[in-house]
Amino acid sequence: MSTARPVPPTPATGTAIVSAGDPSVTELVAPAAVVEVSLDHPAADLVLGITRQGVAYRSALAVVRTGGRAVGTVVLLADHAGKVAAAQIAASLARFGTAPGLPAEPVPLPRMTVVLTTSGTPDAAVRAVGAMLRGDVAPDEIVVADTGRSSGVLRRMLADWYPGERIRLLTCPGAGRAAARNAGMAVAAGDVLVFADDGIIADRDWLRRLAEALVLSGADCATGMALPLEMDTQAHLDLERLTRVPRGYFRRSTHRLADADGNVLAVHPDALTGARRCLAVWREIAEQVGGFDPLLGAGTAARGGEDLDFVSRVLETGHTLVQEPAAILWHERRAGIRGLRREAFGRGAGYAATVAKRFWEGPHRSDVVRGIPDALRDLMAPARAARRGAAPGALEACQVAGVLFGPFAFAAGCLRGRGRVVAPPR
């Protein structure tokens, strides 16, 4: 792999991979399966089966592939027996037309280090590492930053399951996710740093698509697409709607601060479905913006927001962000309703804490205040569209509570000071 940042063959402009209409994810009905369909074969009846609770699936979010490459998503509705007719699948796939081919020449890929954070869940971390190593392009190294209190089990599992692989384990007990990511960045050797968390399974060509998007677009950082492994309950589906699952099309898009007249909140990366699950950035850019803010993210009072804050600072310094939906990460959801509520609360709190930080640190406080109403409407838009005029659900209420809590959480962190943040050795 190349060690220098290659010159992009074309300017960094928004590029449509394929436009497949816009069937909203609100059309999904719980329980919803997650399946794959192919453009390379004639459509056939698809039996979705039943959930682990013995309930027949009523709909499906289908990832459309050609030649193994993901090119879009469609929503499929099943009959009472959980079957989707071939005619419906064929009609859904017809809107794709002719899928684009792969680049004529191989794209030179940079050296890549994946920094994977985990919080004392060795099984999830090992599954995530294994999926990355099995991809068609494996990372040059993987740095696992464990913020749990005991990393001995994880160390043994990684040594037993993946002997000889370039895997480095950092023990960061008590550190927040942002601090752990900074520690991983400090020891990483790659030219491109890819930040991800446990609880994800990388698609077979996830890393290749992410790196190609960086090189071909000339952007400074990139996000992929986060898709659920399952939506077996209404609560799972409601949370996916809150977190903006894709709306039935794949489009590579490049974002700049200038595109929104200088208002960072207007191009806030919360609209990019993969920003919370994976983020790739050129090393020199990550160092230039100072890494992640340790007062934000999981493991802090703010509960989240470190990814959004990082990308906002990337945009503010004149750099660009490319979204590559073909770079798919599959994510696991917390099974219980309490876990789902905590996730919804953390999402709202992290978002509000990020906005509070922008106001706290200035200098454009008046611009931040003016942008807050539109930003909040944008944050809540997916939930409003999903409930179609009905009363807010429990998860939406948790997200609103998180928004109210977020500024106070960030203020408390500032009063304690960054010097009291638990940070791993670097």
C-alpha positions in Angstrom: 0.0 0.0 0.0 1.1 3.5 -0.7 2.5 5.6 2.2 1.9 9.0 0.7 -1.4 10.8 0.2 -2.3 10.3 -3.4 -3.6 13.1 -5.6 -7.3 12.6 -6.5 -7.9 12.0 -10.2 -11.0 14.2 -10.1 -12.1 17.2 -8.0 -14.0 16.6 -4.7 -17.5 16.9 -5.9 -20.8 15.2 -4.9 -21.0 12.0 -7.0 -24.2 9.9 -7.3 -23.4 6.2 -7.1 -26.9 5.3 -8.1 -30.2 7.0 -7.6 -32.9 4.5 -6.6 -35.8 6.7 -5.7 -36.6 7.5 -2.1 -38.7 4.9 -0.4 -38.7 6.2 3.2 -37.7 3.9 6.0 -40.9 4.9 7.7 -42.5 2.4 5.4 -41.0 -0.4 7.4 -43.3 -2.3 9.7 -42.0 -4.1 12.9 -40.8 -6.7 13.1 -38.5 -5.9 10.2 -35.8 -8.2 8.8 -32.5 -7.1 7.3 -31.7 -9.0 4.1 -29.7 -8.7 0.9 -30.9 -9.0 -2.7 -28.9 -9.1 -5.9 -29.2 -7.3 -9.3 -27.2 -10.1 -10.9 -29.9 -12.8 -10.7 -33.6 -12.9 -11.5 -35.9 -12.0 -8.6 -37.4 -14.9 -6.7 -39.9 -15.2 -3.8 -38.2 -14.3 -0.5 -39.3 -15.9 2.8 -38.3 -13.6 5.6 -38.9 -16.2 8.3 -39.6 -15.5 12.0 -38.0 -13.6 14.8 -36.5 -15.4 17.8 -39.8 -14.8 19.5 -41.6 -16.7 16.9 -43.3 -13.8 15.1 -43.3 -13.6 11.3 -41.4 -10.7 9.8 -43.8 -8.1 8.2 -41.2 -6.1 6.2 -37.6 -6.0 5.3 -34.8 -3.5 4.8 -33.0 -5.0 1.8 -29.4 -4.1 0.8 -29.1 -4.3 -3.0 -25.8 -5.6 -4.4 -24.2 -6.2 -7.8 -21.0 -8.0 -8.2 -20.8 -8.1 -4.4 -20.9 -4.3 -4.1 -23.7 -2.6 -2.2 -25.4 0.0 -4.4 -28.6 0.8 -2.5 -31.4 -0.2 -0.2 -35.1 -0.9 -0.7 -38.0 -1.5 1.6 -40.0 -4.7 1.1 -43.4 -5.6 2.6 -44.3 -9.1 3.4 -47.6 -11.0 3.5 -49.1 -12.6 6.6 -46.7 -15.6 6.3 -43.6 -13.4 6.0 -43.1 -13.9 2.3 -42.2 -11.2 -0.2 -43.3 -11.9 -3.8 -40.8 -12.0 -6.6 -42.9 -9.4 -8.5 -42.5 -6.9 -5.7 -38.7 -7.4 -5.5 -38.4 -7.1 -9.3 -40.3 -3.8 -9.2 -38.2 -2.4 -6.4 -35.0 -3.3 -8.2 -36.1 -1.9 -11.6 -35.6 1.6 -10.3 -31.8 1.0 -10.1 -31.4 0.6 -13.8 -27.8 -0.2 -14.8 -25.5 -0.2 -11.8 -22.2 1.6 -12.2 -19.1 -0.5 -12.8 -16.0 -0.5 -10.6 -13.0 1.8 -11.4 -11.1 0.7 -14.5 -7.8 1.0 -12.6 -7.1 -0.1 -9.1 -7.2 2.8 -6.6 -3.9 3.1 -4.7 -4.8 2.7 -1.0 -2.9 4.4 1.9 -1.7 2.6 5.0 -4.6 2.3 7.3 -4.9 1.9 11.1 -8.2 1.0 12.7 -8.6 2.3 16.2 -11.3 0.2 17.8 -12.7 1.3 21.2 -14.4 -1.1 23.6 -15.7 -0.8 27.1 -14.9 -4.2 28.7 -16.9 -6.3 26.3 -14.3 -8.7 24.9 -16.8 -10.8 22.8 -18.0 -7.8 20.9 -14.5 -6.5 20.3 -13.2 -9.9 19.1 -16.1 -10.2 16.7 -15.4 -6.7 15.3 -11.7 -7.4 14.9 -12.4 -10.7 13.1 -14.8 -9.1 10.6 -12.2 -6.5 9.7 -9.5 -9.1 9.2 -11.7 -11.1 6.9 -12.4 -8.2 4.6 -11.2 -8.1 1.1 -8.8 -5.4 2.3 -7.5 -5.8 5.8 -6.2 -2.9 7.9 -2.4 -2.6 8.2 -2.9 -2.6 11.9 -5.6 -2.6 14.5 -5.3 -0.7 17.8 -7.8 -1.9 20.4 -8.4 0.7 23.2 -10.2 -1.0 26.1 -11.7 1.4 28.6 -12.9 -1.5 30.9 -11.3 -2.2 34.2 -9.8 -5.5 33.2 -8.3 -6.3 29.8 -6.8 -9.7 30.6 -9.6 -11.7 29.0 -9.6 -9.6 25.8 -5.8 -9.9 25.6 -6.0 -13.7 25.8 -8.8 -13.9 23.3 -7.0 -11.7 20.7 -3.8 -13.7 21.1 -5.6 -17.1 20.8 -8.0 -16.2 17.9 -5.7 -14.0 15.8 -2.1 -15.0 16.4 0.5 -13.2 14.3 -1.9 -10.4 13.3 -0.8 -6.7 13.8 -3.1 -6.1 16.7 -2.1 -3.8 19.6 -4.1 -3.6 22.8 -4.2 -0.4 24.9 -5.5 -0.6 28.4 -7.4 2.6 29.3 -9.3 1.8 32.5 -11.8 4.5 33.3 -11.1 6.7 30.3 -13.9 8.0 28.1 -14.1 7.0 24.4 -12.7 10.2 23.1 -9.6 9.9 25.4 -9.2 6.3 24.3 -9.4 7.3 20.6 -6.7 10.0 21.2 -4.5 7.3 22.8 -4.9 5.1 19.8 -4.2 7.9 17.4 -0.9 8.6 19.3 0.5 5.1 18.7 -1.0 4.4 15.3 1.3 4.0 12.3 -1.2 4.5 9.4 -1.5 7.4 7.1 -5.3 7.1 7.4 -6.9 6.5 10.9 -10.2 4.8 11.0 -12.2 5.1 14.3 -14.8 2.5 15.1 -16.4 1.0 18.2 -17.2 -2.6 19.3 -20.7 -3.9 18.6 -20.1 -3.5 14.9 -19.5 -6.0 12.1 -17.7 -4.6 9.0 -19.0 -5.5 5.6 -16.7 -7.5 3.4 -15.5 -4.4 1.4 -16.1 -1.8 4.0 -12.5 -0.6 4.4 -11.8 -0.6 0.7 -14.9 1.5 -0.1 -14.0 3.9 2.7 -10.4 4.4 1.6 -11.5 4.7 -2.1 -13.9 7.5 -1.2 -11.1 9.4 0.5 -8.7 9.0 -2.4 -11.2 9.5 -5.3 -13.0 12.5 -3.7 -9.9 14.2 -2.4 -11.7 14.7 0.9 -10.0 15.0 4.3 -12.2 12.6 6.2 -15.0 10.1 5.4 -17.9 8.3 7.0 -19.6 5.1 6.0 -23.1 3.8 6.4 -24.4 2.1 9.6 -27.1 -0.5 9.1 -28.8 -2.6 11.8 -28.2 -6.3 12.2 -31.9 -6.7 13.3 -35.1 -4.8 14.0 -37.1 -7.5 15.7 -39.2 -5.2 17.9 -41.0 -1.9 17.5 -38.5 -0.2 19.8 -35.6 -1.3 17.6 -37.3 0.2 14.6 -38.2 3.4 16.4 -34.5 3.9 17.4 -33.4 3.3 13.8 -35.8 6.0 12.7 -34.4 8.4 15.3 -30.8 7.7 14.0 -31.5 8.2 10.4 -31.2 4.9 8.6 -30.8 5.4 4.9 -33.9 6.4 2.9 -33.6 4.0 0.1 -30.8 5.5 -2.0 -27.0 5.5 -2.1 -25.2 8.7 -2.9 -21.6 9.7 -2.3 -21.7 13.3 -1.1 -19.0 15.8 -0.1 -19.6 18.4 2.6 -17.9 21.7 3.1 -18.6 24.5 5.6 -19.0 26.9 2.6 -21.9 24.9 1.4 -24.0 26.2 4.3 -22.8 29.8 4.3 -20.5 29.2 7.2 -23.1 27.7 9.5 -21.6 24.4 10.8 -24.9 23.4 12.4 -26.6 23.5 9.0 -24.3 20.8 7.7 -24.0 19.0 11.0 -22.7 15.4 10.5 -25.6 14.0 12.5 -27.3 13.9 9.2 -24.7 11.4 8.0 -25.7 8.0 9.2 -22.3 6.5 9.7 -20.6 9.4 11.6 -21.3 7.8 14.9 -20.1 4.3 13.9 -17.0 4.8 11.8 -14.9 7.8 10.8 -11.8 7.7 8.6 -9.4 10.7 8.5 -6.0 11.5 7.2 -3.5 11.5 10.1 -2.3 15.0 9.5 -5.8 16.3 9.6 -6.6 14.6 12.9 -3.5 16.0 14.4 -4.2 19.5 13.1 -7.6 19.7 14.7 -6.3 18.2 18.0 -8.1 14.9 18.0 -11.2 14.3 20.0 -12.4 16.4 22.9 -12.2 14.2 26.1 -15.1 16.1 27.7 -17.4 14.5 25.1 -18.4 11.0 24.2 -19.3 7.7 26.0 -17.8 7.5 29.4 -18.3 11.2 30.2 -21.3 13.1 31.5 -22.1 14.2 27.9 -22.7 10.6 26.9 -21.7 11.3 23.2 -21.0 14.0 20.7 -17.2 13.5 20.2 -17.6 12.4 16.6 -19.9 15.3 15.7 -17.6 17.8 17.4 -14.5 16.4 15.6 -16.1 16.6 12.2 -17.4 20.1 12.9 -13.9 21.2 13.7 -12.6 19.5 10.5 -15.1 21.5 8.5 -14.4 24.7 10.3 -10.7 24.5 9.4 -11.6 24.5 5.7 -11.4 20.7 5.1 -14.0 18.4 3.5 -16.0 15.4 4.5 -17.2 12.7 2.2 -20.0 10.3 2.9 -19.6 6.9 1.3 -22.8 4.8 1.9 -21.3 1.8 0.1 -18.9 1.4 3.1 -21.3 -0.5 5.4 -20.9 -1.3 9.0 -23.5 -3.6 10.6 -24.3 -2.7 14.2 -25.8 -4.5 17.1 -28.5 -2.9 19.2 -29.1 -3.2 22.9 -31.7 -5.9 23.3 -33.6 -4.4 26.2 -35.9 -1.4 26.2 -33.8 0.2 29.0 -30.7 0.0 26.8 -32.5 1.5 23.8 -33.8 4.3 26.0 -30.2 5.0 27.2 -29.0 5.1 23.6 -31.7 7.5 22.6 -31.0 9.7 25.6 -27.2 9.6 24.9 -27.8 10.6 21.3 -29.8 13.7 22.3 -27.3 14.6 25.2 -24.3 14.3 23.0 -25.8 16.4 20.2 -26.8 19.2 22.7 -23.4 19.0 24.5 -21.7 19.6 21.2 -23.8 22.7 20.5 -23.2 23.9 24.0 -19.4 23.5 23.5 -19.6 25.6 20.4 -21.4 28.3 22.3 -19.1 28.1 25.3 -15.9 28.3 23.4 -17.1 30.9 20.8 -16.2 33.1 19.1 -19.4 33.1 16.9 -21.9 32.6 19.7 -24.6 34.6 18.0 -24.3 32.4 14.9 -24.7 29.3 17.1 -27.8 30.7 18.8 -29.4 31.5 15.4 -28.6 28.0 14.1 -30.1 26.1 17.1 -33.8 26.1 16.1 -33.1 24.7 12.6 -30.6 22.2 14.1 -33.1 20.9 16.6 -35.8 20.6 13.9 -33.4 18.7 11.8 -32.6 16.4 14.7 -36.2 15.6 15.4 -37.4 15.4 11.8 -37.0 11.6 11.3 -39.0 10.9 14.4 -41.8 13.3 13.4 -42.0 11.7 10.0 -42.2 8.2 11.4 -45.1 8.8 13.8 -47.2 10.7 11.2 -48.9 13.0 13.7 -49.1 10.6 16.6 -47.9 11.4 20.1 -44.2 11.2 20.7 -43.0 7.7 21.6 -40.9 6.8 24.6 -37.6 6.8 22.7 -38.3 10.2 21.2 -39.1 11.5 24.7 -35.8 10.1 25.9 -34.0 11.9 23.1 -35.7 15.2 24.0 -34.7 14.6 27.7 -31.1 14.1 26.5 -31.2 17.4 24.6 -32.2 19.2 27.7 -29.6 17.4 29.8 -26.6 17.8 27.3 -25.7 21.5 28.0 -25.6 21.0 31.7 -23.5 17.9 31.3 -21.0 19.7 29.2 -20.9 22.7 31.6 -20.3 20.3 34.5 -17.3 18.8 32.6 -15.9 22.3 32.0 -16.2 23.2 35.6 -14.3 20.1 36.7 -11.7 20.9 34.0 -10.0 18.8 31.4 -7.2 18.1 33.9 -9.6 15.8 35.8 -10.5 13.7 32.8 -9.2 10.2 33.1 -6.8 9.8 30.1 -4.8 6.8 29.2 -1.0 6.9 28.9 0.2 8.0 25.5 
